[in-house]
Amino acid sequence: MDRPVGGRHRKIQQERGLTKLQQIDLIETFLRAGNLTVASRKLIRNKGAAGIDKMNVKELKRYLDDNPEALTI
């Protein structure tokens, strides 16, 4: 599930002009428990398709329920 940081993603971040501090702040915003809850509920409600990790919606819900500390700040 982990995706390496660097390469293409680093180039995109640089092109968007985000400082390292802004990048960290953005990641922290994504990882707040409330934001993850809202996003996962929308994904489950919409029956979202599996992403690059091939995890389906049911697996995602189970993963989020079982690993809350691993995903939030």
HTML snippet that shows the backbone in 3Dmol.js (N, CA, C, O; Angstrom):
<script src="https://3Dmol.org/build/3Dmol-min.js"></script>
<div id="view" style="width:600px;height:400px;position:relative"></div>
<script>
const pdb = `
ATOM      1  N   MET A   1       0.821  -1.190   0.000  1.00  0.00           N
ATOM      2  CA  MET A   1       0.000   0.000   0.000  1.00  0.00           C
ATOM      3  C   MET A   1       0.864   1.253   0.000  1.00  0.00           C
ATOM      4  O   MET A   1       0.452   2.297  -0.507  1.00  0.00           O
ATOM      5  N   ASP A   2       2.043   1.153   0.559  1.00  0.00           N
ATOM      6  CA  ASP A   2       2.930   2.308   0.584  1.00  0.00           C
ATOM      7  C   ASP A   2       3.438   2.597  -0.817  1.00  0.00           C
ATOM      8  O   ASP A   2       3.784   1.685  -1.568  1.00  0.00           O
ATOM      9  N   ARG A   3       3.478   3.859  -1.155  1.00  0.00           N
ATOM     10  CA  ARG A   3       3.967   4.271  -2.451  1.00  0.00           C
ATOM     11  C   ARG A   3       5.232   5.084  -2.239  1.00  0.00           C
ATOM     12  O   ARG A   3       5.254   5.995  -1.411  1.00  0.00           O
ATOM     13  N   PRO A   4       6.287   4.765  -2.979  1.00  0.00           N
ATOM     14  CA  PRO A   4       7.529   5.501  -2.774  1.00  0.00           C
ATOM     15  C   PRO A   4       7.375   6.973  -3.134  1.00  0.00           C
ATOM     16  O   PRO A   4       6.683   7.330  -4.087  1.00  0.00           O
ATOM     17  N   VAL A   5       8.023   7.801  -2.363  1.00  0.00           N
ATOM     18  CA  VAL A   5       8.008   9.235  -2.626  1.00  0.00           C
ATOM     19  C   VAL A   5       9.222   9.562  -3.466  1.00  0.00           C
ATOM     20  O   VAL A   5      10.321   9.073  -3.206  1.00  0.00           O
ATOM     21  N   GLY A   6       9.023  10.367  -4.447  1.00  0.00           N
ATOM     22  CA  GLY A   6      10.152  10.748  -5.272  1.00  0.00           C
ATOM     23  C   GLY A   6       9.772  10.683  -6.730  1.00  0.00           C
ATOM     24  O   GLY A   6       8.605  10.522  -7.088  1.00  0.00           O
ATOM     25  N   GLY A   7      10.783  10.813  -7.560  1.00  0.00           N
ATOM     26  CA  GLY A   7      10.567  10.713  -8.994  1.00  0.00           C
ATOM     27  C   GLY A   7       9.496  11.649  -9.493  1.00  0.00           C
ATOM     28  O   GLY A   7       9.569  12.861  -9.293  1.00  0.00           O
ATOM     29  N   ARG A   8       8.510  11.087 -10.138  1.00  0.00           N
ATOM     30  CA  ARG A   8       7.433  11.857 -10.761  1.00  0.00           C
ATOM     31  C   ARG A   8       6.661  12.691  -9.748  1.00  0.00           C
ATOM     32  O   ARG A   8       6.325  13.844 -10.021  1.00  0.00           O
ATOM     33  N   HIS A   9       6.372  12.111  -8.564  1.00  0.00           N
ATOM     34  CA  HIS A   9       5.590  12.836  -7.560  1.00  0.00           C
ATOM     35  C   HIS A   9       6.357  14.051  -7.037  1.00  0.00           C
ATOM     36  O   HIS A   9       5.771  15.115  -6.837  1.00  0.00           O
ATOM     37  N   ARG A  10       7.646  13.898  -6.817  1.00  0.00           N
ATOM     38  CA  ARG A  10       8.459  15.025  -6.364  1.00  0.00           C
ATOM     39  C   ARG A  10       8.485  16.122  -7.422  1.00  0.00           C
ATOM     40  O   ARG A  10       8.416  17.307  -7.096  1.00  0.00           O
ATOM     41  N   LYS A  11       8.586  15.725  -8.690  1.00  0.00           N
ATOM     42  CA  LYS A  11       8.607  16.704  -9.769  1.00  0.00           C
ATOM     43  C   LYS A  11       7.297  17.488  -9.821  1.00  0.00           C
ATOM     44  O   LYS A  11       7.309  18.706 -10.002  1.00  0.00           O
ATOM     45  N   ILE A  12       6.164  16.792  -9.664  1.00  0.00           N
ATOM     46  CA  ILE A  12       4.864  17.462  -9.662  1.00  0.00           C
ATOM     47  C   ILE A  12       4.780  18.461  -8.515  1.00  0.00           C
ATOM     48  O   ILE A  12       4.305  19.582  -8.700  1.00  0.00           O
ATOM     49  N   GLN A  13       5.240  18.061  -7.325  1.00  0.00           N
ATOM     50  CA  GLN A  13       5.214  18.955  -6.170  1.00  0.00           C
ATOM     51  C   GLN A  13       6.050  20.199  -6.444  1.00  0.00           C
ATOM     52  O   GLN A  13       5.641  21.312  -6.111  1.00  0.00           O
ATOM     53  N   GLN A  14       7.212  20.014  -7.048  1.00  0.00           N
ATOM     54  CA  GLN A  14       8.076  21.153  -7.345  1.00  0.00           C
ATOM     55  C   GLN A  14       7.423  22.074  -8.371  1.00  0.00           C
ATOM     56  O   GLN A  14       7.509  23.297  -8.257  1.00  0.00           O
ATOM     57  N   GLU A  15       6.770  21.484  -9.375  1.00  0.00           N
ATOM     58  CA  GLU A  15       6.113  22.289 -10.394  1.00  0.00           C
ATOM     59  C   GLU A  15       4.971  23.108  -9.814  1.00  0.00           C
ATOM     60  O   GLU A  15       4.690  24.207 -10.292  1.00  0.00           O
ATOM     61  N   ARG A  16       4.321  22.591  -8.804  1.00  0.00           N
ATOM     62  CA  ARG A  16       3.218  23.311  -8.164  1.00  0.00           C
ATOM     63  C   ARG A  16       3.723  24.375  -7.205  1.00  0.00           C
ATOM     64  O   ARG A  16       2.938  25.184  -6.710  1.00  0.00           O
ATOM     65  N   GLY A  17       5.009  24.385  -6.939  1.00  0.00           N
ATOM     66  CA  GLY A  17       5.595  25.426  -6.117  1.00  0.00           C
ATOM     67  C   GLY A  17       5.350  25.272  -4.627  1.00  0.00           C
ATOM     68  O   GLY A  17       5.383  26.265  -3.901  1.00  0.00           O
ATOM     69  N   LEU A  18       5.107  24.066  -4.151  1.00  0.00           N
ATOM     70  CA  LEU A  18       4.895  23.860  -2.719  1.00  0.00           C
ATOM     71  C   LEU A  18       6.237  23.749  -2.002  1.00  0.00           C
ATOM     72  O   LEU A  18       7.136  23.027  -2.433  1.00  0.00           O
ATOM     73  N   THR A  19       6.346  24.471  -0.918  1.00  0.00           N
ATOM     74  CA  THR A  19       7.543  24.320  -0.093  1.00  0.00           C
ATOM     75  C   THR A  19       7.420  23.018   0.690  1.00  0.00           C
ATOM     76  O   THR A  19       6.339  22.434   0.772  1.00  0.00           O
ATOM     77  N   LYS A  20       8.523  22.573   1.260  1.00  0.00           N
ATOM     78  CA  LYS A  20       8.500  21.348   2.056  1.00  0.00           C
ATOM     79  C   LYS A  20       7.503  21.483   3.212  1.00  0.00           C
ATOM     80  O   LYS A  20       6.768  20.544   3.516  1.00  0.00           O
ATOM     81  N   LEU A  21       7.482  22.647   3.848  1.00  0.00           N
ATOM     82  CA  LEU A  21       6.561  22.884   4.950  1.00  0.00           C
ATOM     83  C   LEU A  21       5.104  22.812   4.480  1.00  0.00           C
ATOM     84  O   LEU A  21       4.257  22.250   5.175  1.00  0.00           O
ATOM     85  N   GLN A  22       4.816  23.369   3.327  1.00  0.00           N
ATOM     86  CA  GLN A  22       3.459  23.309   2.782  1.00  0.00           C
ATOM     87  C   GLN A  22       3.067  21.872   2.444  1.00  0.00           C
ATOM     88  O   GLN A  22       1.918  21.475   2.640  1.00  0.00           O
ATOM     89  N   GLN A  23       4.022  21.098   1.939  1.00  0.00           N
ATOM     90  CA  GLN A  23       3.756  19.700   1.627  1.00  0.00           C
ATOM     91  C   GLN A  23       3.414  18.928   2.897  1.00  0.00           C
ATOM     92  O   GLN A  23       2.464  18.146   2.914  1.00  0.00           O
ATOM     93  N   ILE A  24       4.177  19.145   3.949  1.00  0.00           N
ATOM     94  CA  ILE A  24       3.935  18.466   5.223  1.00  0.00           C
ATOM     95  C   ILE A  24       2.566  18.868   5.774  1.00  0.00           C
ATOM     96  O   ILE A  24       1.816  18.018   6.254  1.00  0.00           O
ATOM     97  N   ASP A  25       2.244  20.153   5.707  1.00  0.00           N
ATOM     98  CA  ASP A  25       0.948  20.635   6.188  1.00  0.00           C
ATOM     99  C   ASP A  25      -0.197  19.992   5.407  1.00  0.00           C
ATOM    100  O   ASP A  25      -1.218  19.623   5.988  1.00  0.00           O
ATOM    101  N   LEU A  26      -0.029  19.860   4.104  1.00  0.00           N
ATOM    102  CA  LEU A  26      -1.050  19.245   3.260  1.00  0.00           C
ATOM    103  C   LEU A  26      -1.235  17.772   3.626  1.00  0.00           C
ATOM    104  O   LEU A  26      -2.367  17.298   3.724  1.00  0.00           O
ATOM    105  N   ILE A  27      -0.155  17.059   3.824  1.00  0.00           N
ATOM    106  CA  ILE A  27      -0.227  15.650   4.220  1.00  0.00           C
ATOM    107  C   ILE A  27      -0.903  15.521   5.578  1.00  0.00           C
ATOM    108  O   ILE A  27      -1.733  14.633   5.775  1.00  0.00           O
ATOM    109  N   GLU A  28      -0.557  16.396   6.516  1.00  0.00           N
ATOM    110  CA  GLU A  28      -1.184  16.358   7.838  1.00  0.00           C
ATOM    111  C   GLU A  28      -2.683  16.600   7.745  1.00  0.00           C
ATOM    112  O   GLU A  28      -3.457  15.987   8.480  1.00  0.00           O
ATOM    113  N   THR A  29      -3.091  17.477   6.858  1.00  0.00           N
ATOM    114  CA  THR A  29      -4.511  17.745   6.660  1.00  0.00           C
ATOM    115  C   THR A  29      -5.224  16.491   6.151  1.00  0.00           C
ATOM    116  O   THR A  29      -6.306  16.148   6.626  1.00  0.00           O
ATOM    117  N   PHE A  30      -4.611  15.813   5.185  1.00  0.00           N
ATOM    118  CA  PHE A  30      -5.203  14.583   4.652  1.00  0.00           C
ATOM    119  C   PHE A  30      -5.346  13.519   5.727  1.00  0.00           C
ATOM    120  O   PHE A  30      -6.327  12.776   5.745  1.00  0.00           O
ATOM    121  N   LEU A  31      -4.371  13.447   6.621  1.00  0.00           N
ATOM    122  CA  LEU A  31      -4.318  12.351   7.585  1.00  0.00           C
ATOM    123  C   LEU A  31      -5.065  12.611   8.884  1.00  0.00           C
ATOM    124  O   LEU A  31      -5.026  11.778   9.790  1.00  0.00           O
ATOM    125  N   ARG A  32      -5.731  13.726   8.994  1.00  0.00           N
ATOM    126  CA  ARG A  32      -6.546  13.957  10.192  1.00  0.00           C
ATOM    127  C   ARG A  32      -7.703  12.963  10.192  1.00  0.00           C
ATOM    128  O   ARG A  32      -8.318  12.699   9.159  1.00  0.00           O
ATOM    129  N   ALA A  33      -7.981  12.428  11.361  1.00  0.00           N
ATOM    130  CA  ALA A  33      -8.988  11.370  11.474  1.00  0.00           C
ATOM    131  C   ALA A  33     -10.325  11.763  10.862  1.00  0.00           C
ATOM    132  O   ALA A  33     -10.937  10.965  10.152  1.00  0.00           O
ATOM    133  N   GLY A  34     -10.783  12.970  11.123  1.00  0.00           N
ATOM    134  CA  GLY A  34     -12.065  13.417  10.589  1.00  0.00           C
ATOM    135  C   GLY A  34     -12.090  13.452   9.077  1.00  0.00           C
ATOM    136  O   GLY A  34     -13.092  13.086   8.463  1.00  0.00           O
ATOM    137  N   ASN A  35     -11.003  13.886   8.469  1.00  0.00           N
ATOM    138  CA  ASN A  35     -10.939  13.937   7.009  1.00  0.00           C
ATOM    139  C   ASN A  35     -10.932  12.538   6.414  1.00  0.00           C
ATOM    140  O   ASN A  35     -11.578  12.288   5.396  1.00  0.00           O
ATOM    141  N   LEU A  36     -10.201  11.622   7.049  1.00  0.00           N
ATOM    142  CA  LEU A  36     -10.188  10.239   6.564  1.00  0.00           C
ATOM    143  C   LEU A  36     -11.565   9.600   6.696  1.00  0.00           C
ATOM    144  O   LEU A  36     -11.990   8.838   5.828  1.00  0.00           O
ATOM    145  N   THR A  37     -12.251   9.909   7.775  1.00  0.00           N
ATOM    146  CA  THR A  37     -13.591   9.351   7.988  1.00  0.00           C
ATOM    147  C   THR A  37     -14.550   9.815   6.907  1.00  0.00           C
ATOM    148  O   THR A  37     -15.277   9.010   6.324  1.00  0.00           O
ATOM    149  N   VAL A  38     -14.549  11.110   6.640  1.00  0.00           N
ATOM    150  CA  VAL A  38     -15.440  11.668   5.616  1.00  0.00           C
ATOM    151  C   VAL A  38     -15.100  11.078   4.244  1.00  0.00           C
ATOM    152  O   VAL A  38     -15.991  10.678   3.496  1.00  0.00           O
ATOM    153  N   ALA A  39     -13.820  11.029   3.927  1.00  0.00           N
ATOM    154  CA  ALA A  39     -13.405  10.505   2.621  1.00  0.00           C
ATOM    155  C   ALA A  39     -13.761   9.032   2.475  1.00  0.00           C
ATOM    156  O   ALA A  39     -14.246   8.612   1.424  1.00  0.00           O
ATOM    157  N   SER A  40     -13.524   8.249   3.516  1.00  0.00           N
ATOM    158  CA  SER A  40     -13.823   6.814   3.413  1.00  0.00           C
ATOM    159  C   SER A  40     -15.338   6.577   3.323  1.00  0.00           C
ATOM    160  O   SER A  40     -15.778   5.678   2.606  1.00  0.00           O
ATOM    161  N   ARG A  41     -16.124   7.363   4.035  1.00  0.00           N
ATOM    162  CA  ARG A  41     -17.586   7.213   3.945  1.00  0.00           C
ATOM    163  C   ARG A  41     -18.078   7.526   2.529  1.00  0.00           C
ATOM    164  O   ARG A  41     -18.934   6.818   1.998  1.00  0.00           O
ATOM    165  N   LYS A  42     -17.540   8.577   1.923  1.00  0.00           N
ATOM    166  CA  LYS A  42     -17.932   8.925   0.553  1.00  0.00           C
ATOM    167  C   LYS A  42     -17.530   7.825  -0.421  1.00  0.00           C
ATOM    168  O   LYS A  42     -18.289   7.472  -1.324  1.00  0.00           O
ATOM    169  N   LEU A  43     -16.338   7.292  -0.231  1.00  0.00           N
ATOM    170  CA  LEU A  43     -15.854   6.235  -1.101  1.00  0.00           C
ATOM    171  C   LEU A  43     -16.730   4.989  -0.985  1.00  0.00           C
ATOM    172  O   LEU A  43     -17.091   4.380  -1.992  1.00  0.00           O
ATOM    173  N   ILE A  44     -17.064   4.619   0.238  1.00  0.00           N
ATOM    174  CA  ILE A  44     -17.899   3.438   0.466  1.00  0.00           C
ATOM    175  C   ILE A  44     -19.308   3.664  -0.092  1.00  0.00           C
ATOM    176  O   ILE A  44     -19.875   2.783  -0.738  1.00  0.00           O
ATOM    177  N   ARG A  45     -19.864   4.851   0.162  1.00  0.00           N
ATOM    178  CA  ARG A  45     -21.207   5.166  -0.331  1.00  0.00           C
ATOM    179  C   ARG A  45     -21.253   5.131  -1.861  1.00  0.00           C
ATOM    180  O   ARG A  45     -22.233   4.668  -2.444  1.00  0.00           O
ATOM    181  N   ASN A  46     -20.201   5.615  -2.502  1.00  0.00           N
ATOM    182  CA  ASN A  46     -20.156   5.666  -3.965  1.00  0.00           C
ATOM    183  C   ASN A  46     -19.652   4.370  -4.590  1.00  0.00           C
ATOM    184  O   ASN A  46     -19.574   4.245  -5.812  1.00  0.00           O
ATOM    185  N   LYS A  47     -19.306   3.397  -3.724  1.00  0.00           N
ATOM    186  CA  LYS A  47     -18.763   2.116  -4.202  1.00  0.00           C
ATOM    187  C   LYS A  47     -17.571   2.350  -5.117  1.00  0.00           C
ATOM    188  O   LYS A  47     -17.491   1.813  -6.222  1.00  0.00           O
ATOM    189  N   GLY A  48     -16.653   3.163  -4.628  1.00  0.00           N
ATOM    190  CA  GLY A  48     -15.467   3.525  -5.396  1.00  0.00           C
ATOM    191  C   GLY A  48     -14.670   2.325  -5.870  1.00  0.00           C
ATOM    192  O   GLY A  48     -14.638   1.280  -5.221  1.00  0.00           O
ATOM    193  N   ALA A  49     -14.035   2.495  -6.999  1.00  0.00           N
ATOM    194  CA  ALA A  49     -13.221   1.435  -7.590  1.00  0.00           C
ATOM    195  C   ALA A  49     -11.898   1.305  -6.845  1.00  0.00           C
ATOM    196  O   ALA A  49     -11.426   2.252  -6.217  1.00  0.00           O
ATOM    197  N   ALA A  50     -11.319   0.128  -6.925  1.00  0.00           N
ATOM    198  CA  ALA A  50     -10.015  -0.108  -6.305  1.00  0.00           C
ATOM    199  C   ALA A  50      -8.974   0.806  -6.955  1.00  0.00           C
ATOM    200  O   ALA A  50      -9.028   1.085  -8.152  1.00  0.00           O
ATOM    201  N   GLY A  51      -8.042   1.255  -6.148  1.00  0.00           N
ATOM    202  CA  GLY A  51      -6.980   2.110  -6.645  1.00  0.00           C
ATOM    203  C   GLY A  51      -5.766   1.306  -7.066  1.00  0.00           C
ATOM    204  O   GLY A  51      -5.860   0.116  -7.367  1.00  0.00           O
ATOM    205  N   ILE A  52      -4.646   1.965  -7.081  1.00  0.00           N
ATOM    206  CA  ILE A  52      -3.409   1.329  -7.515  1.00  0.00           C
ATOM    207  C   ILE A  52      -3.020   0.158  -6.618  1.00  0.00           C
ATOM    208  O   ILE A  52      -2.320  -0.757  -7.051  1.00  0.00           O
ATOM    209  N   ASP A  53      -3.475   0.190  -5.372  1.00  0.00           N
ATOM    210  CA  ASP A  53      -3.166  -0.894  -4.434  1.00  0.00           C
ATOM    211  C   ASP A  53      -4.112  -2.082  -4.585  1.00  0.00           C
ATOM    212  O   ASP A  53      -3.943  -3.094  -3.906  1.00  0.00           O
ATOM    213  N   LYS A  54      -5.106  -1.970  -5.469  1.00  0.00           N
ATOM    214  CA  LYS A  54      -6.079  -3.031  -5.748  1.00  0.00           C
ATOM    215  C   LYS A  54      -6.959  -3.377  -4.549  1.00  0.00           C
ATOM    216  O   LYS A  54      -7.560  -4.451  -4.517  1.00  0.00           O
ATOM    217  N   MET A  55      -7.042  -2.489  -3.571  1.00  0.00           N
ATOM    218  CA  MET A  55      -7.869  -2.722  -2.384  1.00  0.00           C
ATOM    219  C   MET A  55      -9.292  -2.283  -2.699  1.00  0.00           C
ATOM    220  O   MET A  55      -9.528  -1.138  -3.082  1.00  0.00           O
ATOM    221  N   ASN A  56     -10.245  -3.213  -2.533  1.00  0.00           N
ATOM    222  CA  ASN A  56     -11.630  -2.842  -2.803  1.00  0.00           C
ATOM    223  C   ASN A  56     -12.213  -2.111  -1.591  1.00  0.00           C
ATOM    224  O   ASN A  56     -11.559  -1.987  -0.556  1.00  0.00           O
ATOM    225  N   VAL A  57     -13.441  -1.634  -1.733  1.00  0.00           N
ATOM    226  CA  VAL A  57     -14.063  -0.803  -0.701  1.00  0.00           C
ATOM    227  C   VAL A  57     -14.229  -1.559   0.618  1.00  0.00           C
ATOM    228  O   VAL A  57     -13.977  -0.999   1.685  1.00  0.00           O
ATOM    229  N   LYS A  58     -14.646  -2.815   0.557  1.00  0.00           N
ATOM    230  CA  LYS A  58     -14.800  -3.591   1.787  1.00  0.00           C
ATOM    231  C   LYS A  58     -13.466  -3.783   2.499  1.00  0.00           C
ATOM    232  O   LYS A  58     -13.391  -3.698   3.724  1.00  0.00           O
ATOM    233  N   GLU A  59     -12.421  -4.041   1.729  1.00  0.00           N
ATOM    234  CA  GLU A  59     -11.085  -4.207   2.326  1.00  0.00           C
ATOM    235  C   GLU A  59     -10.608  -2.893   2.935  1.00  0.00           C
ATOM    236  O   GLU A  59      -9.979  -2.887   3.993  1.00  0.00           O
ATOM    237  N   LEU A  60     -10.909  -1.778   2.264  1.00  0.00           N
ATOM    238  CA  LEU A  60     -10.505  -0.471   2.786  1.00  0.00           C
ATOM    239  C   LEU A  60     -11.175  -0.199   4.123  1.00  0.00           C
ATOM    240  O   LEU A  60     -10.521   0.228   5.074  1.00  0.00           O
ATOM    241  N   LYS A  61     -12.472  -0.445   4.198  1.00  0.00           N
ATOM    242  CA  LYS A  61     -13.182  -0.202   5.457  1.00  0.00           C
ATOM    243  C   LYS A  61     -12.595  -1.036   6.580  1.00  0.00           C
ATOM    244  O   LYS A  61     -12.351  -0.533   7.677  1.00  0.00           O
ATOM    245  N   ARG A  62     -12.370  -2.307   6.305  1.00  0.00           N
ATOM    246  CA  ARG A  62     -11.792  -3.192   7.311  1.00  0.00           C
ATOM    247  C   ARG A  62     -10.394  -2.710   7.720  1.00  0.00           C
ATOM    248  O   ARG A  62     -10.049  -2.719   8.901  1.00  0.00           O
ATOM    249  N   TYR A  63      -9.593  -2.290   6.728  1.00  0.00           N
ATOM    250  CA  TYR A  63      -8.242  -1.800   7.014  1.00  0.00           C
ATOM    251  C   TYR A  63      -8.285  -0.533   7.875  1.00  0.00           C
ATOM    252  O   TYR A  63      -7.530  -0.411   8.840  1.00  0.00           O
ATOM    253  N   LEU A  64      -9.157   0.394   7.531  1.00  0.00           N
ATOM    254  CA  LEU A  64      -9.263   1.631   8.296  1.00  0.00           C
ATOM    255  C   LEU A  64      -9.760   1.369   9.717  1.00  0.00           C
ATOM    256  O   LEU A  64      -9.298   2.001  10.667  1.00  0.00           O
ATOM    257  N   ASP A  65     -10.702   0.435   9.856  1.00  0.00           N
ATOM    258  CA  ASP A  65     -11.206   0.091  11.193  1.00  0.00           C
ATOM    259  C   ASP A  65     -10.129  -0.576  12.050  1.00  0.00           C
ATOM    260  O   ASP A  65     -10.043  -0.332  13.254  1.00  0.00           O
ATOM    261  N   ASP A  66      -9.314  -1.416  11.420  1.00  0.00           N
ATOM    262  CA  ASP A  66      -8.295  -2.175  12.144  1.00  0.00           C
ATOM    263  C   ASP A  66      -7.010  -1.389  12.401  1.00  0.00           C
ATOM    264  O   ASP A  66      -6.243  -1.747  13.295  1.00  0.00           O
ATOM    265  N   ASN A  67      -6.762  -0.339  11.644  1.00  0.00           N
ATOM    266  CA  ASN A  67      -5.474   0.372  11.726  1.00  0.00           C
ATOM    267  C   ASN A  67      -5.604   1.889  11.850  1.00  0.00           C
ATOM    268  O   ASN A  67      -4.898   2.605  11.140  1.00  0.00           O
ATOM    269  N   PRO A  68      -6.460   2.405  12.706  1.00  0.00           N
ATOM    270  CA  PRO A  68      -6.647   3.859  12.767  1.00  0.00           C
ATOM    271  C   PRO A  68      -5.383   4.614  13.170  1.00  0.00           C
ATOM    272  O   PRO A  68      -5.129   5.709  12.670  1.00  0.00           O
ATOM    273  N   GLU A  69      -4.600   4.041  14.060  1.00  0.00           N
ATOM    274  CA  GLU A  69      -3.400   4.742  14.520  1.00  0.00           C
ATOM    275  C   GLU A  69      -2.323   4.821  13.440  1.00  0.00           C
ATOM    276  O   GLU A  69      -1.475   5.713  13.473  1.00  0.00           O
ATOM    277  N   ALA A  70      -2.352   3.917  12.509  1.00  0.00           N
ATOM    278  CA  ALA A  70      -1.338   3.908  11.458  1.00  0.00           C
ATOM    279  C   ALA A  70      -1.589   4.990  10.410  1.00  0.00           C
ATOM    280  O   ALA A  70      -0.693   5.342   9.642  1.00  0.00           O
ATOM    281  N   LEU A  71      -2.813   5.510  10.384  1.00  0.00           N
ATOM    282  CA  LEU A  71      -3.187   6.430   9.319  1.00  0.00           C
ATOM    283  C   LEU A  71      -3.405   7.866   9.782  1.00  0.00           C
ATOM    284  O   LEU A  71      -3.427   8.779   8.956  1.00  0.00           O
ATOM    285  N   THR A  72      -3.564   8.079  11.057  1.00  0.00           N
ATOM    286  CA  THR A  72      -3.902   9.428  11.523  1.00  0.00           C
ATOM    287  C   THR A  72      -2.748  10.037  12.304  1.00  0.00           C
ATOM    288  O   THR A  72      -1.834   9.349  12.757  1.00  0.00           O
ATOM    289  N   ILE A  73      -2.828  11.357  12.444  1.00  0.00           N
ATOM    290  CA  ILE A  73      -1.798  12.078  13.210  1.00  0.00           C
ATOM    291  C   ILE A  73      -2.408  12.619  14.479  1.00  0.00           C
ATOM    292  O   ILE A  73      -1.718  13.259  15.272  1.00  0.00           O
TER     293      ILE A  73
END
`;
const viewer = $3Dmol.createViewer("view");
viewer.addModel(pdb, "pdb");
viewer.setStyle({}, {cartoon: {color: "spectrum"}});
viewer.zoomTo();
viewer.render();
</script>
